[in-house]
């Protein structure tokens, strides 16, 4: 599990490919996985605090998609 990219600067074509087939994912479950496997990202995003975008958390066949501060974080499984 690693952070592949964010939505900033990837272009609409790549964003569409990464979002293709995405489905909702439980934010609290992903938050626990990030805390365990990507603690530096967890700390950098201050994930201990409320995230108003948590209902936008998604998953695809290859990525977890965390939305934080209106930025999508594409985390490779």
C-alpha positions in Angstrom: 0.0 0.0 0.0 1.5 3.4 -1.0 0.4 6.8 -2.1 0.6 6.9 -5.9 -0.6 10.4 -6.5 -3.2 13.1 -5.7 -5.7 14.7 -8.1 -3.5 17.8 -8.3 -1.9 18.1 -11.6 -2.6 14.6 -13.0 -5.0 15.8 -15.8 -8.6 14.8 -16.4 -7.8 11.7 -18.5 -5.7 10.1 -15.8 -8.2 11.1 -13.1 -11.0 9.5 -15.1 -9.0 6.3 -15.5 -8.3 6.2 -11.7 -11.9 6.9 -10.8 -13.4 4.4 -13.3 -15.6 1.8 -11.6 -15.2 3.4 -8.1 -17.6 2.4 -5.3 -18.1 3.9 -1.8 -15.8 2.6 0.9 -16.1 2.9 4.7 -13.9 5.9 5.7 -13.2 4.5 9.2 -11.9 1.2 7.8 -9.6 3.1 5.4 -8.4 5.4 8.1 -7.3 2.4 10.3 -5.4 0.9 7.3 -3.7 4.2 6.6 -2.7 4.6 10.3 -1.2 1.1 10.2 0.5 1.1 6.8 1.1 4.8 6.0 1.6 6.5 9.3 3.4 9.4 7.8 0.4 10.2 5.6 -1.9 9.8 8.6 0.1 12.3 10.6 0.6 14.7 7.7 -3.2 14.9 7.1 -4.0 15.1 10.8 -6.5 12.3 10.4 -7.3 12.3 14.2 -9.6 15.2 13.4 -12.9 15.4 11.7 -12.9 15.1 7.9 -16.0 16.7 6.3 -15.2 14.8 3.1 -15.2 11.3 4.6 -18.4 10.3 2.8 -16.6 10.7 -0.5 -14.2 7.9 0.3 -14.1 5.4 -2.7 -12.4 2.2 -3.8 -11.6 0.7 -7.2 -10.0 -2.6 -8.2 -6.5 -1.1 -7.8 -6.8 1.9 -5.5 -8.3 3.3 -2.3 -9.4 6.9 -2.9 -9.3 9.1 0.2 -10.8 12.6 -0.1 -9.3 15.1 2.4 -9.4 18.9 2.1 -11.1 18.6 -1.3 -8.1 16.6 -2.6 -8.3 13.0 -3.7 -5.5 10.8 -2.6 -5.0 7.7 -4.8 -3.5 5.0 -2.7 -2.4 1.9 -4.5 -3.5 -1.3 -2.9 
